[in-house]
Amino acid sequence: MNLFGEDKIDDSASFTLADRMRPRVLDEIVGQDKLIGAGTPLRAAIENKRISSMVFWGPPGCGKTTLARVIANETGIRFLSYSAVLSGIKEIKNVIKLAEQRLANSGDRSILFIDEVHRFNKAQQDAFLPYVERGSIIFVGATTENPSFEIISPLLSRLTVFVLEPLRPENIVELLQRAISDKDRGLGAMELTVEDGVIEKIAQLSAGDARFALSTLEVSANTAPDGLISESFVAQVLQRERLLYDKNGEEHYNLISALHKSVRDSDPDAAIYWLARMLEAGEDALYIVRRMMRMAVEDIGLADPSAIRHAISAKEFYQFLGSPEGDIALFQLAVYLAIAPKSNSIYIAQKRAVRDIRDGKTGPVPMVIRNAPTRLMKELGYGTGYKYAHDFEEHLTKNQHFPDGIEPPTYYEPSDQGVEERIRKRLGEIERELRKRREE
């Protein structure tokens, strides 16, 4: 590729099946009808050759790069393609300056496509701002990460974000069938024999990643004995099912969120499923246990105080045995938390107290409940009038516990779930006894 890319992108020269089979026109792109179907704003902009800077956000293999290339082909705009992993800002800025000269001389604009744009840091992303602001290039970024978190606000405000959906199995099947039958760019000339159900199996295991599916098909076609692609042979190629997972990316947070909400919603089967997904994908088991400890106090709390003990025991069990033997303790914990009675009363109480403190309700500790370890402190009145609860009936006193001027608030309101039902009754008994004493 020369400094300005290629006027027309030629995928037939690519060595990999995934590159050769890239859609060349909008109608060949599958699975993105909501984004580029008839009558959509982006399709209209492409057809009218009036595109502006944008970013494509979607999972791996859903067609972000393909769509950028198709836009270039459909509009006839020069395509400058770079990866944030392989290219440096200095190199890209030099090419942008040449693109600006070309715009000034001939009026021809250029698309600057940056794959994995989230890999650039803040300072590197800042470098694009003046060019995007002037419109001297059409910036098109692609990312698997949430742009709200990974792209700096000044740049993001100048881009239109388009979300690409994961490809469905039927979309992958369509792409694989094209590759098998296409004699020019695909595998049609190999005259392969593909057993029934194989294409569907590859599509299912690809987790919406067309590149992975096509690569699996290509490896199978190149190595299958006598050109026969069977399900058992594909299983050997794959060795194990592919799981879409990135421990440092958004999918990491999506999966732990799914586990947390399944536990909160008391669905043990869903909790087992998401836990298995995370472990099979290589997630750190102790990270999962830490999150389940949080669930034990945030979503269960005193409705079942033993939940946190179970969480600690599961952690110790796993640390002692390791994986895979220790994994079962995590599943046991997930099921226990899911079926336990639920209460977020402690979580709410914490939020209420923190809010009051941040709002300035921070008066001095009442003298009556201050400790008086020295003579001077006693002379100053520390602890004067304090009533020792164990010396009184029901072990209850009327000591002042909040600072002067603060009406005692109610932070903790137990639910009617599990142990908290008994706690609620006990608090009611305490309140009635103290009210009786105040009236005496």
Disulfide bonds with the S-S distance in Angstrom:
none
